[in-house]
Amino acid sequence: MNAMGALPGDPTTARSWRDLVFPPVCIGCGELVQGSEPFRHLCKVCVSALMRVEPPDCTVCGHPFFGDVEGERTCPHCIELHPLFRRGCTAVLFGGPARALVIELKYRHGLHCLTEIETILRSTPHVLAHVKDAVLVPVPLHPRKERERGYNQSAFLAVAFARAAGGATRVESLLVRMVDTLTQTVFDRRSRMDNLKNAFALAPGARILADQHYILVDDVFTTGSTLNSCAQVLRAAGSLNLDVVTFGHG
């Protein structure tokens, strides 16, 4: 043991030295991160600014209701969606530091954000209860886009959900993206649905069990068009117990 009482190979010691040489910078605001365990890439101010979702929430998309709710629990975002899935959950609202984490992950090769995201997921018990023991199905990227990015962020997020939920939760890539669609960010809901027509298909060799609980996983729930298009494929393949989950809603 060294003078500090830690083994030479202790990852905590290695991290401490690394942080001294290269102090971690907050993804949310750019300030140095100091003593904000268990987060390493979010400072205390940005951690406190995370807008975690708690029930009561919309049964379709997971957006929270603020105040008491009676009767129908579908929010204004989802009135025209006509979901082909049963229930949706989300962990945080897509703003501030949560938005910064997703952008860093998707567009800046920020795989280090996954540890922060998993830590956030562990603090949303209703989301973990929603996904536990289910088969998590990531929304796929088109092969061209996945080659450019180097990975599918939804697949990594699905693994983070599975790790946080534990139990028999597992990830299976059951879908493929057949059409290299235009980015969805420039479209309204109707245009998004048209843009995604026939965009997804069942992966070769994929087998859907009618009684298995499947949950589609994506980074952000915006209009629900992408998730609904994926749900249509799984429904047609025989899925009867189908939900969705996203990290953020925005």
Secondary structure, DSSP 8 states (H G I E B T S, - for coil): --TTS--TT-HHHHHHHHHHHS--B-TTT--B--S-TT-SSS-HHHHHH--B--SSB-TTT--B--S---S----GGGTTT--SSS-EEEEEESSHHHHHHHHHHHHS--TTHHHHHHHHHTT-HHHHHHHTTSEEEE----HHHHHHHSS-HHHHHHHHHHHHH-TT-EE---EEE-S----GGG--HHHHHHHTTT-EEE-TT----TTSEEEEEEEEESSSHHHHHHHHHHHHTT--EEEEEEEEE-
